[in-house]
């Protein structure tokens, strides 16, 4: 509605409205053109061996909450709240790699829900913990991310 009003005002003033960007969806381009997908290259995951544990836990809490898709935001933030404080350094490193190395968030989700098998490099006790958590055996409502107050207790 606002765009229509703006266009009319501009036409009354004798100015041309700015060109409207064309919004595309998958399928607008021929399948073989390669122009129907935009991929942003991600830097490769690198371990941080000298990072203090408190800093690593805080970073992993943040990264667990800020995912590319809501399903992982919910799943990983709740998992992080319940488990990060008890994980040892090796487990924290495995979790860091699990949530930061794959470039596709759906992969993490499918591995956690066991919809698809995970590559051998990610098959470890942390992924097993995440899979058990994902089963939600206590039938908890997991509709929102946890508040951040638990970090300061």
Secondary structure as UniProt FT lines:
FT   HELIX           2..12
FT   TURN            13..14
FT   TURN            26..27
FT   TURN            31..33
FT   TURN            49..50
FT   HELIX           53..65
FT   HELIX           70..83
FT   HELIX           84..86
FT   HELIX           89..100
FT   HELIX           105..112
FT   TURN            113..114
FT   HELIX           120..122
FT   HELIX           125..135
FT   TURN            137..138
FT   HELIX           148..152
//
